[in-house]
């Protein structure tokens, strides 16, 4: 635990409960008093300095000894004044319960100016799974969650919005896998959730998941491995029949089939017609594919454009034209040495002949017949590799001038920052700064750097800093897309995810 944490007196807890539930009762799209709602197009976004505060939902982790995804919340404050984070920690409520198992525990985490603070949830609540509702008094503060276990680690943004629908393009329930979904309802009304799974054999709607009750102010967890067993690849839709939730995924592979790893994160609340992925494989032995999931009743027609790093020979490739059947998913496979389970033919397409091993790229998905879809990127390295692991990352439909990444542990991992300029005709001037110890320090070797149109900048953060744990602030002259990857130097651990944009804008379709 870092930062100053205080357990609240009973009177303060009661007052905070009234305030927090009043905010929750209005809904995160109706928050008043300066708590400006960030972009509805992004799962995770900060409203920016014009807002007095923000609300974050962190639901993917465990908090019991011996579990597989020890849960830590990380709060980054780039501003010049200290901020307070009010954190409510929710234990698991057993599925089928009509009321919460217990009330949340509440703590106050003080985050000094221009620094980061963290809270390990097991120090507050012991429960197999935990979720945290984080309310901060600054619109520029961001919140991430870190999970760590015997099979790996992940670091991902917490969600900044709730929804009545959630989508997950990637997932597996094969013999070596565990696929767990978290249903977090911090609001004062109950929710009822229906699950639909898309598999190689068609749709599956298990009877037990046609109306999962999520009581008000509770966390309910569904183990899909038990209910939709032995499918190599599954995509998932959750729809609330009553209320709204924040939904997350924990995916684990135990190594028995050649793949070992842990990945976590919130789902996708909105289908879109465009998605951008900043990172592509530039590391030997790390393989990847992109999954396109179409939960609608119409076929989607999409182009996937791959743009190679400018330093490589021939940086332009013709688009891959993919058709995604209604209520199905397809995968564009660049390499599968990582043994990650894929959809079977005809739902998998090979692209390995077009991108040489070790060549970096970024990718853009553009639907051209108006049918919105969900897109996720899977990165995997087999258990025999170093590093080994797996990461699932959603694409982004937005870009922004300012981005923040709350946690970057450069002592025992290779940390890379990727900045994509999706503009077809404008150069982006980019500054990258380290936020730690009460200072915002530009990384001298980088500032400023130009990113050409339709290009990306890859920053080897661990080589340009002195190590330790810190936040990263990215500032650009025009909107860009930013991601961060971590590769453990020993053992198992791959994390690859998006930054948190401040006051983002929807990407311009004409840019592609």
C-alpha positions in Angstrom: 0.0 0.0 0.0 1.3 3.5 -0.8 -0.2 6.9 0.0 -2.0 7.6 3.2 -5.0 5.4 3.8 -7.6 6.1 6.5 -10.5 4.0 7.6 -13.4 6.3 8.0 -15.2 6.8 11.3 -18.8 5.6 11.4 -20.3 9.1 11.0 -18.1 9.9 8.0 -18.8 6.5 6.4 -22.5 7.2 6.7 -22.2 10.6 5.2 -20.1 9.3 2.4 -22.6 6.5 1.8 -25.3 9.1 1.3 -23.2 11.2 -1.0 -21.9 8.2 -3.0 -25.3 6.6 -3.4 -26.8 9.9 -4.4 -24.2 10.1 -7.2 -24.9 6.5 -8.1 -28.6 7.0 -8.0 -28.4 9.8 -10.6 -26.4 7.5 -12.9 -22.9 8.1 -14.3 -24.4 10.0 -17.2 -26.3 12.4 -15.0 -23.6 13.3 -12.4 -23.9 16.8 -11.3 -21.9 19.2 -9.1 -19.0 19.4 -11.6 -18.5 15.6 -11.9 -18.6 15.8 -15.7 -19.2 12.5 -17.5 -16.4 11.6 -19.9 -16.9 10.4 -23.5 -19.6 7.8 -23.8 -17.6 6.2 -26.6 -14.7 5.1 -24.3 -14.8 2.5 -21.6 -12.2 4.4 -19.6 -11.7 8.1 -19.9 -11.1 11.1 -17.5 -13.3 14.2 -18.0 -10.2 16.5 -17.7 -9.3 19.6 -15.7 -12.7 21.3 -16.3 -14.4 18.7 -14.1 -14.4 18.7 -10.3 -14.1 15.0 -10.0 -14.7 11.5 -11.5 -16.0 8.1 -10.7 -14.2 4.8 -11.5 -15.2 1.2 -11.3 -12.6 -1.5 -10.7 -14.0 -5.0 -10.6 -11.5 -7.6 -11.9 -9.5 -9.2 -9.1 -9.2 -11.4 -6.1 -8.4 -10.7 -2.4 -7.9 -14.0 -0.7 -4.5 -15.7 0.0 -3.7 -18.3 -2.6 -6.0 -16.9 -5.3 -5.0 -16.1 -8.9 -5.4 -12.4 -9.3 -4.4 -10.3 -6.3 -6.1 -7.0 -6.7 -4.5 -3.5 -6.3 -5.9 -0.1 -7.1 -3.5 2.6 -8.5 -4.5 6.3 -8.5 -2.4 8.8 -10.4 -2.5 12.5 -9.8 -0.7 14.7 -12.3 -2.1 18.0 -10.8 -0.3 20.4 -8.6 -2.5 19.8 -5.5 -3.2 16.8 -3.4 -6.5 14.9 -4.0 -8.6 12.5 -2.0 -9.9 9.2 -3.4 -12.9 7.7 -1.6 -12.7 4.0 -2.1 -15.5 1.6 -1.4 -14.4 -2.1 -1.5 -17.1 -4.7 -2.2 -16.8 -8.4 -1.4 -18.3 -11.1 -3.6 -22.0 -11.8 -3.2 -22.9 -15.5 -4.1 -24.8 -15.9 -7.3 -28.5 -16.4 -6.6 -28.5 -14.1 -3.5 -31.2 -11.5 -3.3 -29.2 -9.1 -1.2 -25.5 -8.2 -0.8 -23.4 -10.6 1.4 -21.9 -7.6 3.2 -21.7 -3.8 3.0 -18.6 -2.4 1.3 -15.7 -1.2 3.4 -14.8 2.4 2.9 -11.3 4.0 3.1 -9.9 7.4 2.1 -6.7 7.3 0.1 -4.8 10.6 0.0 -2.8 11.1 -3.2 -0.2 13.8 -3.0 0.4 16.3 -5.9 2.1 14.9 -9.0 2.5 11.3 -7.7 0.7 8.0 -7.6 -0.8 6.0 -4.7 -1.9 2.4 -4.5 -4.2 0.3 -2.3 -4.1 -3.5 -2.1 -7.7 -4.5 -1.6 -6.9 -7.6 0.4 -5.7 -5.2 3.2 -9.3 -3.9 3.4 -11.5 -6.9 2.6 -10.8 -10.6 2.4 -13.0 -12.1 -0.3 -12.4 -14.4 -3.2 -13.3 -11.6 -5.6 -13.4 -7.8 -4.9 -14.5 -4.7 -6.6 -13.8 -1.0 -5.8 -15.8 2.1 -6.5 -13.3 5.0 -6.5 -14.6 8.6 -6.3 -11.9 11.3 -6.8 -12.2 15.1 -6.4 -10.3 15.9 -9.6 -11.2 15.4 -13.3 -7.5 14.9 -14.2 -6.9 12.0 -11.9 -7.0 8.5 -13.3 -7.4 5.0 -11.8 -6.0 1.7 -12.9 -6.1 -1.8 -11.4 -3.2 -4.3 -11.2 -3.7 -8.0 -10.8 -0.9 -10.5 -9.9 -0.9 -14.3 -9.5 1.1 -17.5 -10.0 0.3 -17.5 -13.8 1.0 -13.9 -14.5 0.0 -10.3 -14.1 -2.0 -7.5 -15.9 -2.4 -3.7 -15.5 -5.5 -2.2 -17.0 -7.6 1.0 -16.7 -10.7 0.9 -14.5 -14.0 1.6 -16.2 -15.4 5.1 -16.0 -18.9 4.3 -17.0 -21.7 1.8 -16.5 -23.9 0.3 -19.2 -27.0 -1.8 -19.9 -24.9 -3.9 -22.4 -21.4 -5.3 -22.3 -19.4 -7.2 -25.0 -16.3 -9.4 -24.9 -14.9 -10.4 -28.3 -12.2 -12.8 -27.0 -12.3 -15.6 -24.5 -11.8 -19.4 -24.0 -13.2 -22.1 -21.8 -11.0 -25.0 -23.1 -9.5 -27.5 -20.7 -6.5 -25.3 -19.5 -8.6 -22.1 -19.2 -10.6 -20.3 -16.6 -13.0 -17.6 -17.9 -14.6 -15.5 -15.1 -17.0 -12.5 -15.6 -17.5 -9.9 -12.9 -20.9 -8.1 -12.6 -20.5 -5.0 -10.5 -23.5 -3.1 -9.4 -22.7 -0.2 -7.0 -26.0 1.4 -7.6 -29.1 1.5 -5.4 -31.3 -0.6 -7.8 -30.9 -4.3 -8.6 -29.8 -5.5 -12.0 -30.8 -8.7 -13.9 -28.4 -9.8 -16.6 -28.7 -12.2 -19.6 -25.7 -13.9 -21.2 -25.3 -15.0 -24.8 -22.2 -16.8 -26.0 -21.0 -17.1 -29.6 -19.1 -20.2 -30.4 -17.9 -22.2 -33.4 -21.1 -24.3 -32.9 -23.4 -21.3 -32.8 -25.1 -19.4 -30.0 -25.3 -20.7 -26.4 -27.6 -19.3 -23.8 -27.3 -21.4 -20.6 -30.5 -21.5 -18.6 -28.6 -20.5 -15.4 -27.4 -17.3 -17.1 -30.7 -16.1 -18.7 -31.5 -13.9 -15.7 -28.6 -13.5 -13.3 -29.7 -11.3 -10.3 -27.1 -8.7 -9.2 -28.4 -7.1 -6.0 -28.0 -3.4 -5.4 -24.6 -2.4 -4.1 -23.0 -5.8 -4.8 -20.5 -7.8 -6.9 -21.6 -11.1 -8.4 -19.1 -13.4 -10.3 -20.0 -15.9 -13.0 -17.5 -18.7 -13.9 -18.3 -19.3 -17.6 -15.9 -22.2 -17.7 -18.4 -24.3 -15.7 -21.4 -23.3 -17.7 -20.0 -23.1 -21.3 -17.2 -25.7 -21.1 -14.6 -26.8 -23.6 -15.0 -24.1 -26.2 -11.7 -23.0 -27.7 -13.0 -19.6 -28.5 -16.1 -17.8 -27.2 -17.4 -14.2 -27.6 -19.9 -12.9 -25.0 -22.8 -10.5 -24.8 -24.4 -9.3 -21.5 -27.7 -7.5 -21.6 -29.4 -6.2 -18.5 -33.1 -6.8 -18.4 -33.3 -4.4 -15.4 -30.8 -1.9 -14.2 -27.2 -1.3 -15.2 -23.8 -2.8 -14.3 -20.1 -2.6 -14.9 -18.8 -5.9 -16.4 -15.3 -7.3 -16.4 -13.4 -10.4 -17.5 -10.6 -12.5 -15.9 -9.0 -15.0 -18.2 -6.4 -17.5 -16.9 -4.4 -20.2 -18.7 -2.7 -22.7 -16.4 0.1 -23.9 -18.7 -1.0 -27.5 -19.1 -1.7 -26.9 -22.9 1.4 -24.8 -23.5 0.0 -21.4 -22.6 0.3 -19.8 -19.2 -1.0 -16.3 -18.4 -3.5 -14.0 -16.7 -5.4 -11.1 -18.3 -8.1 -8.9 -16.9 -10.1 -5.8 -17.7 -13.6 -4.3 -18.2 -15.6 -5.1 -21.3 -16.9 -2.9 -24.1 -20.1 -1.0 -23.4 -20.7 0.2 -27.0 -20.3 -1.4 -30.5 -18.5 0.9 -32.9 -17.7 1.1 -36.6 -14.0 1.9 -36.1 -11.3 0.7 -33.8 -7.6 1.5 -33.5 -4.9 -0.8 -32.0 -1.6 1.1 -31.3 0.7 -1.9 -30.8 1.8 -4.7 -33.0 4.4 -7.5 -32.6 8.0 -6.2 -32.6 9.2 -8.8 -30.0 10.5 -12.1 -31.1 8.3 -15.0 -29.9 5.2 -12.8 -29.1 2.3 -13.6 -31.3 -1.0 -11.9 -31.8 -4.4 -11.9 -33.5 -7.3 -9.5 -33.7 -10.9 -10.7 -33.0 -13.9 -9.0 -34.6 -17.2 -9.8 -32.9 -20.6 -8.9 -34.4 -23.4 -9.2 -31.8 -26.0 -7.7 -34.2 -28.5 -9.5 -36.5 -26.8 -8.2 -39.7 -23.5 -9.2 -41.4 -20.7 -6.7 -40.9 -18.2 -5.9 -43.6 -14.9 -4.5 -42.4 -11.4 -3.5 -43.6 -8.5 -4.1 -41.3 -5.6 -1.8 -42.3 -2.1 -2.6 -41.1 0.5 0.2 -41.1 4.0 -1.0 -40.6 6.6 1.1 -38.8 8.2 3.6 -41.1 11.6 2.2 -40.6 10.5 -1.1 -42.2 10.7 -1.7 -45.9 7.3 -1.1 -47.5 5.0 0.5 -44.9 1.7 0.2 -46.8 -0.3 -2.9 -47.1 -3.7 -3.4 -48.8 -6.6 -3.7 -46.4 -7.8 -7.1 -45.3 -11.5 -7.3 -46.2 -13.4 -9.4 -43.6 -17.0 -10.3 -43.3 -18.3 -11.0 -39.9 -21.5 -13.0 -39.8 -24.4 -11.9 -37.6 -23.9 -13.0 -34.0 -20.5 -14.5 -34.8 -16.8 -13.6 -34.6 -13.7 -13.9 -36.8 -10.0 -13.7 -36.1 -7.3 -12.2 -38.2 -4.2 -14.2 -37.2 -0.7 -12.7 -37.6 1.1 -15.6 -35.8 0.0 -18.2 -33.3 3.2 -19.5 -31.7 1.7 -18.5 -28.4 -0.8 -21.4 -28.5 -3.7 -19.1 -27.9 -7.0 -20.9 -28.8 -8.5 -19.6 -32.0 -11.9 -19.9 -33.7 -11.9 -22.8 -36.2 -12.3 -22.4 -39.9 -14.1 -20.6 -41.5 -13.8 -18.1 -38.6 -10.0 -17.6 -38.7 -8.0 -15.8 -41.4 -4.2 -15.9 -41.7 -2.2 -12.7 -42.2 1.2 -14.0 -41.1 2.6 -13.9 -44.7 2.1 -10.1 -44.9 3.9 -9.1 -41.6 7.3 -10.5 -41.0 8.3 -11.7 -37.6 9.6 -8.9 -35.4 8.1 -6.1 -37.5 6.1 -3.5 -35.6 2.8 -2.1 -36.8 -0.4 -0.5 -35.7 -3.9 -1.5 -37.0 -7.2 0.2 -37.7 -10.5 -1.6 -38.2 -13.1 0.3 -40.3 -16.6 -1.1 -40.9 -17.9 0.1 -44.3 -21.5 -1.1 -44.3 -22.6 0.6 -41.1 -22.9 -2.5 -38.8 -21.1 -1.8 -35.6 -18.9 -4.4 -34.0 -16.4 -5.1 -31.1 -12.7 -5.6 -31.7 -10.1 -7.0 -29.3 -6.4 -7.8 -29.7 -4.9 -10.9 -28.2 -1.1 -11.1 -27.5 0.4 -14.5 -26.4 3.7 -16.1 -25.8 3.9 -19.8 -25.0 4.9 -21.1 -21.6 8.3 -22.1 -22.9 9.0 -18.4 -24.0 10.6 -15.7 -22.0 8.5 -13.8 -21.2 5.5 -16.1 -21.3 1.9 -14.9 -20.9 -1.2 -13.6 -22.5 -3.0 -10.2 -22.8 -6.4 -9.3 -24.2 -6.8 -5.6 -25.1 -9.8 -3.8 -26.5 -9.3 -1.4 -29.4 -10.2 2.3 -29.0 -12.6 4.4 -31.0 -11.3 7.7 -29.5 -8.1 9.8 -29.4 -7.0 12.8 -27.3 -4.3 15.4 -26.8 -3.6 14.3 -23.2 -3.2 10.8 -21.8 -2.2 9.4 -18.4 -0.9 5.9 -17.5 -1.1 5.3 -13.7 1.4 2.5 -13.2 4.6 1.7 -14.9 6.9 -0.7 -12.9 10.3 -0.5 -14.7 12.3 -2.4 -12.1 11.4 -5.9 -13.3 9.7 -5.4 -16.6 10.4 -4.0 -20.1 8.0 -1.0 -20.4 7.1 0.4 -23.8 4.9 3.4 -24.6 3.3 3.5 -28.1 1.9 6.8 -29.6 -0.1 6.6 -32.8 -0.9 9.6 -35.0 -4.0 8.4 -37.0 -4.1 11.7 -38.9 -3.5 11.3 -42.7 -1.9 14.7 -43.1 -0.8 16.3 -39.9 2.4 15.9 -37.8 1.9 15.4 -34.0 4.4 17.0 -31.6 4.5 14.7 -28.5 6.0 15.2 -25.0 6.3 12.3 -22.6 6.8 13.1 -18.8 7.4 11.0 -15.7 5.0 11.8 -12.9 6.5 10.8 -9.5 7.7 12.2 -6.2 5.9 15.5 -6.5 7.3 16.4 -9.9 6.3 16.1 -13.6 9.6 15.5 -15.4 9.9 15.4 -19.2 11.9 12.5 -20.5 14.8 14.5 -21.9 15.7 12.2 -24.8 12.2 12.4 -26.2 11.0 16.0 -25.9 9.5 17.0 -28.1 9.2 14.3 -30.7 7.4 14.4 -34.0 5.1 11.6 -35.1 4.4 11.6 -38.8 0.9 11.1 -40.2 -0.3 7.5 -40.1 2.8 6.6 -38.0 3.6 5.6 -34.5 6.3 6.4 -31.9 7.6 3.5 -29.7 9.3 4.7 -26.4 11.4 2.2 -24.5 10.4 3.7 -21.1 12.5 1.4 -18.9 15.7 2.4 -20.8 15.1 6.1 -20.5 14.1 6.3 -16.8 15.8 5.3 -13.5 13.3 2.5 -12.7 10.8 2.4 -9.9 7.1 2.9 -10.1 5.7 6.0 -11.7 2.9 7.5 -13.9 3.4 8.7 -17.4 1.8 11.8 -18.9 1.6 12.1 -22.7 0.8 15.6 -24.2 0.4 16.1 -27.9 -0.2 19.0 -30.3 -3.2 17.1 -31.8 -5.2 14.1 -30.7 -3.3 10.8 -30.7 -3.9 7.2 -29.5 -1.6 5.8 -26.7 -0.9 2.4 -25.2 1.5 0.8 -22.8 3.0 -2.7 -22.7 4.9 -4.5 -20.0 7.0 -7.6 -20.5 8.2 -9.3 -17.4 12.0 -9.9 -17.6 11.7 -13.3 -15.9 8.8 -15.8 -15.5 5.3 -15.1 -16.7 3.8 -11.7 -17.3 2.6 -9.7 -20.3 0.4 -6.6 -20.0 -0.7 -4.6 -23.0 -3.4 -2.0 -22.7 -4.5 1.5 -23.6 -3.7 4.6 -21.7 -6.5 6.7 -20.1 -7.4 9.7 -22.4 -8.4 13.0 -20.9 -11.5 14.6 -22.6 -11.3 12.3 -25.7 -12.8 12.8 -29.1 -14.2 10.2 -31.5 -11.8 9.2 -34.2 -12.5 10.7 -37.7 -13.5 7.8 -40.1 -12.0 9.7 -43.0 -8.6 9.3 -41.4 -8.3 5.7 -42.5 
